[in-house]
Amino acid sequence: MKQLTGTVLNTQMQKTAKVEVLRHWTHPLYKKIITKRKKYLAHCEIKVTPGDKVVIQETRPVSKRKKWKVVKKL
């Protein structure tokens, strides 16, 4: 199972958290560090607030857009 670390942006939905994941890598030719941001909707049974660092894990589809779940709070 794939796991990603991100920051909680929003928890206004029931049992759902919007998590932003940042990925950094170096461009092969220009050697510039590139940052990509992606937002995931994750099923959340534990209590989290916006700004918390969390680990999300890939899971079976819970709904149309929720295919991740919050595993733990860092």
Secondary structure, DSSP 8 states (H G I E B T S, - for coil): --EEEEEEEE--STTEEEEEEEEEEE-TTT--EEEEEEEEEEE--S---TT-EEEEEE-S-SSSS--EEEEEE-
